[in-house]
Amino acid sequence: MSDLVSSLDDEFEVQDPEEECFLLFSNKPDSRDLGFVNRTESTVSVSINSQDLTIHQSPSLLTSTREAGTTGAVLWKVTPLLASWLTHPCNTVSQRILKPNYTVIELGAGTSGVLAVSFAPFVGTYFATDQDYCLKLLRKNISENYKEIADKSSRSKEKPSTKRSKRGTGTSPQTIITGNATVLPLDWQRTEVSSIPEFKGRQIDMIIAADCIYNESLIEPLVEAMADLSSLNRSKNTSGETDHNVTLVMVAQELRSPDVLEAFMKAFCAKFRVWRLPDKLFKDCGDGGKGLMEGGGYVVHVGILKPSIFNSS
């Protein structure tokens, strides 16, 4: 991961969160909806680099009065854009982060499973996590869509299979494994990530969060979870930014509220060195890359935990 970070120009490192937000929103499209792919249909179809996925979602849950949140009930537009860009054959970033021995954790996966079925076949282990209310549809979407993606991936190492993990094997009772993708519950407001059995003894290579930043009350616990995962099982005596002692955090989001984005960027930059990915990394990477370029209403940031935060954890 360090070679990706070192390849980013200094001009794209975020030094001032307020200035970063001003620049982003000065190029934001004038009119947009909230960013749903389709908020009324129970199934939607998306194409990830010519791979067609059928995604089940829950419009009724989205419009319910559930106090703990409902936004994960449907697919948001930035997710298929990110999935398409990350797995596009012309993406130079993917050459650095799609490695068969890497462990990736997605926070706030929602119900769609789009990133999991697209990304998991290229890495060693992919954890798709969210609150319990999302998991039934998340499992369904991954299990139904994963096989076709995995079978057509030249890097897939095993035949996809779906099985429920047994208790007493070091996994949570709710864990479901499909190929390289594992679904498990994680509420970053209530759960200490280091207590999750599946994460013990693992070094996390990458953390992904797509469209998770919409409520200021969620920001501090989200950033804290990212920091905890970044330092998990890594020796404090390790020096340098070699391939396996740096966790890359990738955050993709639609530009909606300047206040919420600024609050997130301040919290993120307090614990992480942060860069905005420039257009040159999205160029020639299909519709996903085109959609993520500046002026499209979306932004992708990456960060690595500051040494001072890591050493104090």
C-alpha positions, 0 to 999 in steps of 0.5 A: 500500500505504501507504493500507492501512497508514495505515488500520489502528488503532494498537491493532493494531500489534504492539509486543510480540511476546510479548504478541501471542502470548499474546493470540492463543493465549488465544483459540485453539480447544481442539482442532484437527487440524494444518490439512490440508484432506484429507491422504489424497486425491490430489485435493480440491475447494475453492470460492473465492467460488463458483469451484470448484477441483480441486486435485491433491496428494501424500499419499504425499510428505507421509508420506515421509521426505524430509529437505528437507520435505514440508509443501507436498505438500498443501493447508492450510486457511488458504490457501483462507480467505485466497484467499476473503477476499482476492478477495471483492467486499466486501473493502475491503482488496482495493481497495487491493492488487488493482491491474493494475500490481502485482507479487506474490510468494508464498513457500512456495506449495506444490503447490496453486496456490489463491492464484495462480489466485485472486489472479493475474487481478487483478494485473499479475504473480504469482510462485508460488514454492517448492522444486523438489519442489512445482513439478510439481503447482503448475504442473499445478494453476495451468494446470488451474484458472486459465482458469476463474477468469480468464475470469470475472474482469472485471479479467483483461487477457489470455487465459490461456495456458501456455508454457515460457520460452526460455533466454536471455530473462532468465528461469530455465529452469524458469519456467512462465507461465500468464496472469498467474501465473509458477511458479518455484523459490525455496528461501529457505534457499539462494537469494539472492532478488536473484539471481533473473532474474525479480525484477531490475528489478522493484519488488515490491508485495506478498509473501504467505506462507500457513502457512509458519511451522512450523519455527524453523530456517526463520524467520530465512531466511524473514524475511531473504528478505521483507526482501530482496524488500521492498528490491529495486530501490527507491532508498535516496533515496526518501522517504515511503510512496507507493503504489509505494515500499512493499512490503506483506508479508502472513502468514497462519497457523494457530495451532499452536505458541506457541514457533514463533509467538513466534520468528517474531514476534520476527524479523518485528518486528525488521525490519518494522513489523507489524500484526494485521488486525482482525475489522472487515476480515474482516466480511461477506467470506464464509466466508473472512472469517468463518474468519479472524476472531478465535477461529477459530484463524488470524491474518493479519499485515501488515508493511512494512520499517522504514526503518532496515533498508531504508537499511542493506540 
